[in-house]
Amino acid sequence: MLLNISTITISFLILALKCSASFHVYLEPQETKCFYKDLSKESFLQAKYKVEMFDNENNQFVTSTLQNNDVNLYFTVEEVFDNNHRVASQKGSNSGDFTFTALDSGSHKICFSPEMNGYKLETKTKITVDFEIGDSKLILNKIENDESNLNSKVKKLQSKLVNLKKEYELFRSRESDFRDLSEYVNNNVVRLTFVQLIVLAVTCYWQLTDLSKFFVKQKVV
């Protein structure tokens, strides 16, 4: 019973330290969208996003027109409790993630606006955002664990490549031995055939010579 209570308590603390919210917003041309979030000191905020532009021909938001690298999403973070002091600004591509660690506790104003070539977009946009807020140490540990797992997978792949290389070298070695053996057998067969032809020729000559002497002796010829 005590174990179950401890497990529930730990789970609740983890949920309290980490929360996420996924949503999408629609922006008019040249519009900037802002959100307010209460962040505690050293809390970690990560926003994964994707920008879609409105296609007038198809009357829908699409990403196919965002192949141009000039389309960016500009993020800013301001501390509301400190006279809107700007503490972070970052420009990203049309999809990716934005990370921020709060320096002090209080309300933060998070704004983003889509841009192209340094100017705000002149078309409607749809932005899908997934906010994740939690303790920086926990999230950084998670990132380190993910990196560790990735490194482990890379090492396994490297090990498999080394084994494949060894198997390939063994196969080449066996193929070389088989080729040498085949050439050796073929050479022996050729030599044996040559010797047999010589023996056959000598035998025929000896038989013809002996037969000729027999006919002379019998005065047949």
KAGIWO-V586779 format. One record per residue. RES is the residue in three letters. PSI is psi as a letter, one per 40 degrees, with the letter a starting at -180 (none if undefined). NEAR is the number of other C-alpha atoms within 10 Angstrom. Layout:
RES:PSI:NEAR + RES:PSI:NEAR
This chain:
MET:d:6 + LEU:d:7 + LEU:d:8 + ASN:d:9 + ILE:d:10 + SER:d:11 + THR:d:12 + ILE:d:12 + THR:d:12 + ILE:d:12 + SER:d:12 + PHE:d:12 + LEU:d:11 + ILE:d:14 + LEU:d:12 + ALA:d:12 + LEU:e:16 + LYS:h:18 + CYS:i:13 + SER:i:13 + ALA:h:10 + SER:h:12 + PHE:i:10 + HIS:i:13 + VAL:i:11 + TYR:h:16 + LEU:h:18 + GLU:i:13 + PRO:h:14 + GLN:f:15 + GLU:i:17 + THR:h:14 + LYS:h:15 + CYS:i:13 + PHE:i:10 + TYR:h:14 + LYS:h:14 + ASP:h:14 + LEU:h:21 + SER:i:18 + LYS:h:14 + GLU:e:16 + SER:i:22 + PHE:h:23 + LEU:h:22 + GLN:h:18 + ALA:h:19 + LYS:h:15 + TYR:i:21 + LYS:h:17 + VAL:h:24 + GLU:h:21 + MET:i:24 + PHE:h:17 + ASP:h:16 + ASN:d:10 + GLU:d:6 + ASN:e:8 + ASN:f:8 + GLN:i:11 + PHE:h:17 + VAL:i:15 + THR:e:15 + SER:d:10 + THR:e:12 + LEU:f:16 + GLN:e:9 + ASN:h:11 + ASN:e:10 + ASP:e:13 + VAL:h:23 + ASN:i:23 + LEU:h:23 + TYR:h:20 + PHE:i:21 + THR:i:17 + VAL:h:22 + GLU:i:19 + GLU:h:24 + VAL:d:17 + PHE:e:13 + ASP:f:12 + ASN:f:8 + ASN:f:13 + HIS:h:13 + ARG:h:15 + VAL:e:14 + ALA:i:15 + SER:h:15 + GLN:i:13 + LYS:h:15 + GLY:i:16 + SER:a:19 + ASN:e:25 + SER:i:19 + GLY:a:13 + ASP:i:15 + PHE:h:18 + THR:i:15 + PHE:h:19 + THR:h:19 + ALA:h:20 + LEU:d:14 + ASP:i:15 + SER:i:14 + GLY:a:15 + SER:h:17 + HIS:h:24 + LYS:h:18 + ILE:h:19 + CYS:i:16 + PHE:i:19 + SER:h:22 + PRO:i:32 + GLU:i:20 + MET:h:15 + ASN:f:10 + GLY:e:11 + TYR:i:12 + LYS:i:18 + LEU:i:20 + GLU:f:14 + THR:i:15 + LYS:i:18 + THR:i:23 + LYS:h:20 + ILE:h:23 + THR:h:18 + VAL:h:20 + ASP:h:16 + PHE:h:18 + GLU:h:17 + ILE:h:23 + GLY:a:23 + ASP:h:21 + SER:d:19 + LYS:d:12 + LEU:d:15 + ILE:d:19 + LEU:d:13 + ASN:d:12 + LYS:d:12 + ILE:d:12 + GLU:d:12 + ASN:d:12 + ASP:d:12 + GLU:d:12 + SER:d:12 + ASN:d:12 + LEU:d:12 + ASN:d:12 + SER:d:12 + LYS:d:12 + VAL:d:12 + LYS:d:12 + LYS:d:12 + LEU:d:12 + GLN:d:12 + SER:d:12 + LYS:d:12 + LEU:d:12 + VAL:d:12 + ASN:d:12 + LEU:d:12 + LYS:d:12 + LYS:d:12 + GLU:d:12 + TYR:d:12 + GLU:d:12 + LEU:d:12 + PHE:d:12 + ARG:d:12 + SER:d:12 + ARG:d:12 + GLU:d:12 + SER:d:12 + ASP:d:12 + PHE:d:12 + ARG:d:12 + ASP:d:12 + LEU:d:12 + SER:d:12 + GLU:d:12 + TYR:d:12 + VAL:d:12 + ASN:d:12 + ASN:d:12 + ASN:d:12 + VAL:d:12 + VAL:d:12 + ARG:d:12 + LEU:d:12 + THR:d:12 + PHE:d:12 + VAL:d:12 + GLN:d:12 + LEU:d:12 + ILE:d:12 + VAL:d:12 + LEU:d:12 + ALA:d:12 + VAL:d:12 + THR:d:12 + CYS:d:12 + TYR:d:12 + TRP:d:12 + GLN:d:12 + LEU:d:12 + THR:d:11 + ASP:d:12 + LEU:d:12 + SER:d:14 + LYS:d:13 + PHE:d:13 + PHE:d:11 + VAL:d:11 + LYS:d:10 + GLN:e:9 + LYS:f:8 + VAL:d:8 + VAL:none:9
